[in-house]
């Protein structure tokens, strides 16, 4: 699985509308509204590297209200959530 983090700048008055459209796109697992130079952060998860071109410039960049994207590809995933799930036996917590 290939993970990319896409920072998205939107038109000032279209953050919510863009987020609602982006999260519906195939290949997008989550969208966060964030502070800073960008308005949204989208998590892209695809099986093949070539699919990134379909998702990012092919879908995200074409959503009305998207002004700019900045993409970062993850080399490795370090997730407390994933580690907890991996070591969980499914037993209720004491």
Secondary structure, DSSP 8 states (H G I E B T S, - for coil): -EEEEEEEEE-GGGHHHHHHHHTTSTTEEEEEE--SS-SEEEEEEESSTTHHHHHTTTTGGGSTTEEEEEEEE-S----HHHHHHHH--S----
